[in-house]
Amino acid sequence: MAHVFPAVAPPLRPPDRQGAVRTAARMAESALAVEGVATGSGEFRDWYAGRVREDVAEVRRIPLAELSGWCREPGTGNLVHDSGRFFSVEGLAAEDAEGGFPGWDQPVIRQPEIGILGLVAKEFGGVLHFLMQAKNEPGNHNGVQLSPTVQATRSNYTRVHRGASVPYLDFFRQADRHRVLADSLQSEQGSWFDGKRNRNIVVEVSEEVEVAVGENFRWLTLGQIHRLLAEDDVINMDARSVLACLPFGGADEAAVPSAGGGPGALLLRSCADGTGALHTTGEILSWLAGLRAVSGLSARRVPLDKVRGWKRTEESVAHEDGRFFRVIGVDVRAAGREVRQWTQPLIEPVAQGVVAFLVTELGGVVHALVNARTQAGLVDKVELAPTVQCVPSNYPQAVRPPQLRFLDEVLAAPAQRIRFDSRLSEEGGRFHHAVNRYLIVDWHGDHRIEDDTFRWIALHQLAGLLRHGHYVNIEARSLIACLHSLTGGTAATGTGEEVPA
Amino acid sequence: MAHVFPAVAPPLRPPDRQGAVRTAARMAESALAVEGVATGSGEFRDWYAGRVREDVAEVRRIPLAELSGWCREPGTGNLVHDSGRFFSVEGLAAEDAEGGFPGWDQPVIRQPEIGILGLVAKEFGGVLHFLMQAKNEPGNHNGVQLSPTVQATRSNYTRVHRGASVPYLDFFRQADRHRVLADSLQSEQGSWFDGKRNRNIVVEVSEEVEVAVGENFRWLTLGQIHRLLAEDDVINMDARSVLACLPFGGADEAAVPSAGGGPGALLLRSCADGTGALHTTGEILSWLAGLRAVSGLSARRVPLDKVRGWKRTEESVAHEDGRFFRVIGVDVRAAGREVRQWTQPLIEPVAQGVVAFLVTELGGVVHALVNARTQAGLVDKVELAPTVQCVPSNYPQAVRPPQLRFLDEVLAAPAQRIRFDSRLSEEGGRFHHAVNRYLIVDWHGDHRIEDDTFRWIALHQLAGLLRHGHYVNIEARSLIACLHSLTGGTAATGTGEEVPA
């Protein structure tokens, strides 16, 4: 090979592994900082209470037929926006080429554009802080929750709705000017979206960042954010998704900061990829490739008017048996939003779901039991999902479909084995009062409970896979954020206390 | 976290990195073995000449209207098989939501099932050998080429065509019983296929393997295969694809076997991920995520009858200006195939293409100049492509579209800077006489020629990305196989000799 001209020979960047060790240590330091340098916890409480008080929206349910700016497209019945953008509600027909299951039809949200879930990070007093936004979404049952710095669809930031510009967006549009801590395209709900993905990105900036935009933003350490995760409905789905992608992986076992001998230290050690795992990452990748190759599931979009088993009325689109979800309309009148009044469709699940990881320690490394789950709306059809991810009331008592495997183990676990238990919302811009109970439960028994679609996977392996898209679904990412929250928060300071549910 | 019962506490597998070092060293050893233990090169020559002589097929071009077992689907004009399986030829409409380019229509092969490209590896005399198959495909202009051990569509191996069973298939269907060296779903031609992917898998077996199946199989070292890559049209596309996925990455710089001070040793050192790179892998991933997020390209399938700009006749489907490719029919009468007579459609490009990497050494590490290329038929739209990938005659002389960037640098390179130059075929089961000139050319100048869609990427980074799907396109994978072939073959033993074109 030719040598380049010596005059321009560039220095090489060291292997990612070297940088990863230092970055993971900084994540750990921020996770252990339960008090902020930029924003004291008392100050945060006052500010957050103020946002909740002041940023209110009146969300009124209206018939789909009364949506303004949206129409039922002639010929298909699809719910589309007059601009042709934002998103649409269409139909999806899922089939199994192999005849292994009967197939089904359902409404689905189509949003082919890739939005940005962006988090800005910056050091204060040597500790990484993250710029969180108080954001009111129409589907949130409690109004304001904490979102990432930027949570914008492409329509948002190209200003289709002629609202205000998106603050801090340029940090992500020109990400290579900053230190990029995480950046990947990640899937969203495979049961409700058709191929939706967002760019989950975290950039660290060294310059001064103006924080005065409508008083909606505050810098918090990971430790502060983690404590808020233990509360119901404070940290929103988009924030959890991007928090899960933070570069915890690549930690050096020897360099793990001391957090006592408790669960915090164990979790940090489990992020070090030198600690090994029950299965090699190569084995996990091969298992997934094999399942994807034989999956007979194919999904094609169909007109919403042609979806079988669902009732379309002026009011809503609902399942004939009242199961799963409804498509409803809302009228929103908001203070502090880019646009002050609008109407839109939302998906409203009929009941609360359960999303849970069974976790165990194997050889000093925390492993979670993941389920390789086929979902019609995922681009690559199979991703790693939580141990349990279901709405129990969708299934008759007598039936125990694979979706309910391990549900009893989770719900019947004694309190001292429940490490995490919060009610958290899914994205309030698309889903109406969509709340799941998120649980992390110690598995206290023989680990040999894997089958074709379940594997114990080490925490550092999940962190490694999260550098890429197509591997970890949104529900599992939420739980991974929750799992990291046990590092330094109240619930996991080594006292073995139970987490209040 | 709970401890598991001590009685069943399993030993953890060491980090992938440890295993990867040894595996990469074994790859290097096999690459340096230019003579085989299982099959001497003379013996191979005799056998291959015999296969070429005996495994002959008469391939006759016929009008599409005369295909038997295939029909034009009423209402769409799509070319479909009567069984509804194998593949179909449909239409694709590519559009740019942002209006950055005008969009286009084209015929496309749809083959949603995921096939297997599987290679069986086994040690003979301490050196890894790979079981190659002599296979005659109807689109090959020279009949027999060397394919992986198994090259089977799902229709093949589920016996839709009622032919013979696929030898060695069980090694891949039950891969976890063996040592899996590589296993990922990889894309195929994004300009000709709609979302086609195959499982590229390599398993190492320790048991005895029966090799008597029709005398079509021989064990070869990587060094032997690499020498054959330097010849025109011996190693087929599927073999190149899976060879590129071999676990060369993870090599330990210190453990690189001596191959003199020439290009061989340089290439092996470049597979060691401890050597650094011009850009970190994190930066490369972020660059790709950013391009995918802003890509406005959307592609939807349309009926073949509705494809604009193409002429449909009884004979073929061809572009109105005679550019790009034609869809033609062939009648095949073969000896030594599972089914002895059949007809099928094939895609026939109108001219020979050029596929090339510019490579350079930066800081002792070989880097290739990759192009993040948007292709309508890729599941994730943007993948890493070669520096040059085009059919020059598709473009008028006066026009220099982005596709032709660096074409002159490649074609005008002096002979001593051409490291590799072979004419190689694309998949003969779908493409008729689709031959590209594959080149690897030393870039002898300032490396600062990157722009928005070009990056220098180290060989070990490409190896790392190839553990996953959606990153490296089929043309780039072919070239990566060619690049590895310079490790120990005649063309790269450090003498600086030119490669005969």
Interface residues (C-beta under 8 A of the other chain):
Chain A: M1 A2 H3 V4 F5 V8 A9 P10 P11 L12 R13 P14 P15 D16 R17 G19 A97 P112 E113 I114 I116 A175 D176 V180 D183 S184 L185 R199 I201 P263 L266 D273 G274 T275 G276 A277 L278 H279 T280 T281 G282 E283 L285 S286 W287 A289 G290 R292 A293 V294 S298 V359 T360 E361 L362 G363 V365 V366 V379 D380 R417 R419 D442 W443 H444 G445 D446 H447 R448 R467 H468 G469 H470
Chain B: M1 A2 H3 V4 F5 V8 A9 P10 P11 L12 R13 P14 P15 D16 R17 G19 A97 P112 E113 I114 I116 A175 D176 V180 D183 S184 L185 R199 I201 P263 L266 D273 G274 T275 G276 A277 L278 H279 T280 T281 G282 E283 L285 S286 W287 A289 G290 R292 A293 V294 S298 V359 T360 E361 L362 G363 V365 V366 V379 D380 R417 R419 D442 W443 H444 G445 D446 H447 R448 R467 H468 G469 H470
